[in-house]
Amino acid sequence: MKLIYKTFFTIAIVGASITAQAETTKDCMLKGTVQRSGEGTEERVGVKFHSMERYDTEANCRQRRGEKMQFKLPSDPRLQDAPAGTDVEFRYREDDKGNAETQLLSVGA
């Protein structure tokens, strides 16, 4: 009988921890172009974004007018080596706790 209670208790704890994980509140596809500034070792690579849409049909990608999304570009050699003006696509995900993740999907597509 104790084994049954221990098993049930373990299942309840595992179930509670799974539901306590953060859910994705924003999942967007960001499109932009590579921008370069500076010269030599001081050269910086950035991206100027021109569009944002849902990553897929089920995703939520709401952004209020005037609300900023700030994130650090992932350090990816494809991005660092891309010439200025190259089109790039990113996936931006944010959970209900405010944690954000950005993934480079394509360069020059």
Buried (B, 14 or more C-beta within 10 A) or exposed (E): EEEEEEEEEEEEEEEEEEEEEEEEBBBBBBBBBBEBEEEEEEEEBBBEBEEBEBBEEEBEBEEEEEEEBEEEBEEEEEBEEBEEEBBBBBBBBBBEEEEBEBEBEEBEE
